[in-house]
Amino acid sequence: MILSFHPIYEGDVNILCAGRQPDDSDLAAIRKAEAVILPQGCMESLYRMAREENRPVFPNYDLRFRHPGKTGQARLFQTLGISHPQTWVFDSVAAFERYGQEALKTGFPLVLKFDWGGEGDTVFLIEKASDLQRALSKLKDHERTGQAGFVLQTFVSGAYRSLRVVVIGDYLKAYWRIQPDPMAFGTSVSKGARIDCDSDPALRREGRLFISDFCRQTKIDLAGCDVLFKKNGRKKPRPLLLEINYFFGRNGLGGSEAFYGILQEQIDRWLKELGLSIPRKKGAQK
């Protein structure tokens, strides 16, 4: 029996768990299941419930919950030796005030990222000391509400564009997000970046291979991974992993309908690889 908690993917048994904590009835269904399909926004409690019962799950969010936030990802990259911008991790402003001088020795500009947030809303270009103080002041305000932690990274020149590599099962698609405004910082579409699926095919291929290797190592199978290429003298540019986005825009895939089509195909493929039967969809011909 294939159990689906995903509102789009139709399993043999379908349950919605949005807006509530999983309960005993969810656990009973998981125990009967041969595989469990989870929503992209799966809460940790539901994920843990399925994993503790040793059920195959899609997507694999082991690292999402083991290494949460940007601080967790930075530590993961350091542990695995993944090529990424030089990064310093701080769990609080107080920790930075005690140990942060080493990061400042590299000089400005730097990039400061809050531990949370998306679409570039909590990412700041730090060009001088006053920029840093403003960002730290914002962090102190958030710490009063219980949100804490940030990373500092070296600024990579040429960061007017980044490569987004979307991973959905075995499917990978790489496209550029290019910021046309020379005065703007950040390459999220919400900040005005445009999507380019055609430029620099060799670099796009390099980025896909880089992320494909990373995903084989980590078993990540649903994410949007952001990559920068650092110029390295006469050698070809080196890919650097910026971050993993477990929620990501779908414009570069052709919109939500295209995304869901790919997702369903990849879940079907995953079930076949497990040796399980694909659930018969309602209305499908026998």
Buried (B, 14 or more C-beta within 10 A) or exposed (E): EBBBBBEBBBBBBBBEBEEEEBEEEBBEBBEEBBBBBBBBEBBEEBBEBBBEBEBBBBBBBBBBBEBBBBBBBBBBBEEEEBEBBEBBBBEBBEBBEEEBEEBBEBEEBBBBBBBBEBBBEBBBBBEEEEBBEEBBEBBEEBBEEEBBBBBBBBBBEEBBBBBBBBBBBEBBBBBBBBBEEEEBBBBBBEBEBEBBEEEBEEBBEBBBBBBBEBBEEBEBBBBBBBBBBBEEEEEEBEBBBBBBBBEBBBBBBEEEEEBBEBBBBBBBBBBEEEEBEBBEEEEEEE
